[in-house]
């Protein structure tokens, strides 16, 4: 009683399948791994909480000064052995040009955050289908970097004993590194390996180069991490090998996203429809648009 039937051309009445049986609802894991349109409020909350957690964990790592200085000495010897230990020369050369080193101090202090957030906003607005996967790369990269800070404390070149490096923020009295001047007590000074200035800037550069359509914008995407590399060395905040560590962390981030979504983030669809699981569409119901039939309610 109350069942819906279909009257066929032969005059027989057959029950119409219930609409619920015609819809297959994906499981929770499938929904999480399917690209979807991001929610603005959720993304703001997620980024804020994630950065707060990152800062909390990074600064909670014990400042193992003696071990960090020993590791810095080892890094310096290793770079001299392979002939790439030019950090001190770059640091002193750039420091001799006042306007240049001051600009690099502010570059180091600001663009790390501004450009990264700008790329996230651009992805959110222009590439919503790729946003979540590309954001996962950034988050996974940062998460594995925290492990590096804990397992391998490393002093930056400017803090080495007798290293001859110049702390450019202290010398020129600019608002710069969180690990210099009055701000040094707010940040772990011995978390130089890996360099997230490089990890994040390469993430920005690759994303811009892969997804931007304007040629000169794509070129800027490639120049950004290259210039960042010069800045972190010139300001004596990192060794070259810290940059290598940042790139390795980024490779880990891309691997995580590839395993989770089944494709690299840039290969996912640019746009996706909003998620509305459980909504029943008429074309999912067998017989709803079948020619030669008509619906009638059972008496």
C-alpha positions in Angstrom: 0.0 0.0 0.0 1.4 3.4 -1.0 4.1 1.7 -3.2 4.9 3.3 -6.6 4.5 1.2 -9.6 5.2 1.4 -13.4 2.6 0.4 -16.0 4.3 -1.2 -18.9 3.0 -1.4 -22.5 1.6 -4.9 -21.8 -0.6 -3.5 -19.1 1.3 -5.2 -16.2 2.2 -3.2 -13.1 5.7 -3.7 -11.6 7.0 -2.1 -8.5 9.4 0.8 -9.0 12.7 0.5 -7.1 13.0 2.8 -4.1 15.2 5.8 -5.0 17.4 5.1 -2.0 18.5 1.8 -3.5 19.6 3.5 -6.7 22.2 5.7 -5.0 25.6 4.5 -3.8 27.0 6.7 -1.1 30.8 6.8 -0.9 32.4 5.9 2.4 34.1 8.5 4.7 37.6 7.6 3.5 36.6 8.0 -0.2 35.0 11.4 0.5 38.2 12.6 2.2 40.4 11.5 -0.7 38.1 13.1 -3.3 39.0 16.7 -4.3 36.2 19.1 -3.2 35.5 22.8 -3.1 37.1 24.2 0.1 35.2 26.1 2.7 36.5 29.5 3.5 35.9 29.5 7.3 37.4 26.0 7.6 40.6 26.9 5.7 41.1 30.1 7.8 40.7 28.1 11.0 42.9 25.2 9.8 45.8 27.5 8.7 45.7 29.5 11.9 45.6 26.4 14.1 48.3 24.6 12.1 50.7 27.6 12.2 50.1 28.0 15.9 50.8 24.3 16.4 53.9 24.5 14.2 55.3 27.4 16.2 54.5 25.8 19.5 56.2 22.5 18.6 59.2 24.1 17.0 59.8 26.3 20.0 59.2 23.5 22.4 62.2 21.5 21.0 65.0 21.8 23.6 67.7 24.3 22.6 70.6 21.9 22.7 73.2 24.6 22.2 76.3 22.4 22.5 75.0 19.7 20.1 73.7 22.4 17.7 77.2 24.0 17.5 78.9 20.7 17.0 76.5 20.0 14.1 77.2 23.4 12.6 80.9 22.7 12.7 80.4 19.4 11.0 78.2 21.0 8.3 80.9 23.6 7.7 83.6 21.0 7.4 81.6 18.9 5.0 80.9 21.9 2.8 84.6 22.8 2.7 85.4 19.2 1.8 83.1 19.3 -1.3 84.0 22.9 -2.2 80.7 24.7 -1.6 81.5 26.6 1.6 81.0 30.1 0.3 78.5 31.2 2.8 80.9 33.5 4.7 82.1 35.2 1.5 78.5 35.8 0.4 77.5 37.1 3.8 80.4 39.6 4.0 80.1 40.7 0.4 76.4 41.5 0.6 76.7 43.0 4.1 79.0 45.7 2.6 76.1 47.0 0.5 73.9 48.7 3.1 70.7 49.0 1.0 71.0 45.5 -0.3 71.5 43.7 3.0 68.7 45.8 4.7 66.4 44.8 1.9 67.3 41.2 2.3 66.7 41.4 6.1 63.2 42.5 5.5 62.8 40.0 2.7 63.7 37.2 5.1 61.3 38.5 7.7 58.2 39.1 5.6 58.0 37.4 2.2 58.2 33.9 3.8 54.7 34.4 5.1 53.2 36.9 2.6 54.0 35.0 -0.5 53.0 31.6 1.0 49.6 33.0 2.1 49.2 34.7 -1.2 49.7 31.5 -3.1 47.2 29.7 -0.9 44.6 32.4 -1.5 45.2 32.3 -5.2 44.8 28.5 -5.2 41.6 28.8 -3.2 40.1 31.3 -5.7 41.4 30.1 -9.0 42.1 26.4 -8.5 39.7 25.0 -5.9 40.0 21.5 -7.2 43.7 21.4 -6.6 43.7 23.5 -3.4 43.4 20.7 -0.8 46.0 18.5 -2.4 48.5 21.3 -2.8 47.8 22.5 0.8 48.5 18.9 2.0 51.9 19.1 0.3 52.7 22.3 2.4 51.4 20.8 5.6 53.2 17.5 5.2 56.4 19.3 4.4 56.2 21.4 7.5 55.3 18.4 9.7 58.3 16.4 8.7 60.5 19.5 9.2 59.5 19.5 12.9 61.0 16.0 13.2 64.2 17.4 11.7 64.3 20.2 14.3 64.0 17.6 17.1 66.4 15.0 15.8 69.1 17.4 14.4 69.5 20.7 16.3 71.7 23.0 14.2 73.0 26.5 14.9 72.8 29.0 12.0 76.1 30.3 10.7 75.7 33.6 12.5 75.8 31.9 15.9 78.9 29.8 15.2 81.8 30.3 17.6 84.6 32.1 15.7 82.9 31.5 12.4 83.5 35.0 11.1 79.8 35.4 10.1 77.9 38.6 10.5 74.4 38.7 12.1 73.1 41.3 9.6 69.9 42.1 11.6 72.0 42.9 14.7 74.5 45.0 12.8 72.0 47.0 10.8 69.3 47.2 13.5 66.5 46.1 11.2 63.4 44.2 12.2 64.2 40.9 10.7 64.8 37.3 11.9 62.7 36.0 14.7 66.0 34.5 16.0 67.8 37.8 16.2 67.7 40.8 18.5 64.9 41.2 21.0 62.8 38.5 19.2 65.4 35.7 19.7 63.7 34.7 23.0 60.5 33.9 21.1 62.0 31.4 18.7 64.2 28.4 18.9 67.5 29.6 17.5 68.9 26.1 16.9 66.3 24.9 14.4 68.1 25.7 11.2 67.9 22.3 9.6 65.8 22.0 7.4 65.2 25.4 6.0 61.5 26.1 5.7 62.2 29.3 4.0 63.4 27.1 1.1 60.8 24.4 1.6 57.9 26.9 1.4 59.5 29.1 -1.3 60.1 26.1 -3.6 56.5 25.0 -2.9 55.3 28.5 -4.0 57.6 28.6 -7.0 56.6 25.2 -8.3 52.9 25.9 -7.8 53.1 29.2 -9.7 55.1 27.8 -12.5 52.8 24.7 -12.9 49.5 26.5 -12.7 50.0 30.2 -13.8 49.2 31.0 -17.5 51.1 34.3 -17.9 54.7 33.5 -18.9 56.3 36.3 -16.9 54.4 35.2 -13.8 55.8 31.7 -14.3 59.3 33.0 -14.5 58.8 35.0 -11.3 57.7 31.7 -9.7 61.0 30.1 -10.5 63.0 33.2 -9.4 61.4 33.4 -6.0 63.0 30.3 -4.4 66.3 31.1 -6.2 66.4 34.6 -4.6 65.3 33.2 -1.3 68.3 30.8 -1.3 70.6 33.8 -1.8 68.9 35.7 1.0 69.1 32.9 3.6 72.8 32.5 3.0 73.6 36.3 2.7 71.9 36.9 6.1 73.8 34.0 7.7 70.7 32.3 8.8 71.3 29.0 6.9 73.9 26.9 5.2 73.5 25.6 1.7 72.8 22.1 3.1 69.9 23.5 5.1 68.3 24.3 1.8 68.8 20.8 0.6 67.0 19.6 3.7 64.1 21.9 2.9 63.8 20.4 -0.6 63.9 16.9 0.7 61.1 17.7 3.1 59.1 19.1 0.2 59.7 15.9 -1.8 58.2 14.0 1.2 55.2 16.4 1.1 54.6 15.7 -2.6 54.9 12.0 -2.0 52.2 12.1 0.7 49.8 14.0 -1.5 50.5 11.6 -4.4 49.7 8.6 -2.3 46.6 10.2 -0.8 44.9 11.5 -3.9 46.4 9.1 -6.4 47.8 11.9 -8.6 50.1 14.8 -8.2 48.2 17.9 -7.0 48.8 19.9 -10.2 47.2 17.0 -12.3 43.9 17.2 -10.5 40.9 19.0 -12.0 41.0 22.7 -11.7 37.4 23.0 -10.5 35.1 20.6 -8.7 31.5 20.7 -7.7 30.5 21.3 -4.2 30.0 18.1 -2.1 26.4 17.1 -1.6 26.4 13.5 -0.6 23.0 11.8 -0.3 21.2 14.0 -2.8 19.1 11.9 -5.0 19.0 12.8 -8.7 16.2 11.8 -11.0 18.6 10.3 -13.6 19.9 7.9 -10.9 16.5 6.3 -10.6 15.9 3.4 -13.1 12.8 4.0 -15.2 12.5 7.7 -14.4 13.2 8.6 -18.0 12.4 5.4 -19.8 10.4 5.8 -23.0 7.0 4.1 -23.3 6.2 4.0 -19.6 4.1 6.1 -17.2 4.0 6.3 -13.5 0.9 5.6 -11.5 0.2 5.2 -7.9 -1.2 1.9 -6.7 -4.8 2.1 -5.6 
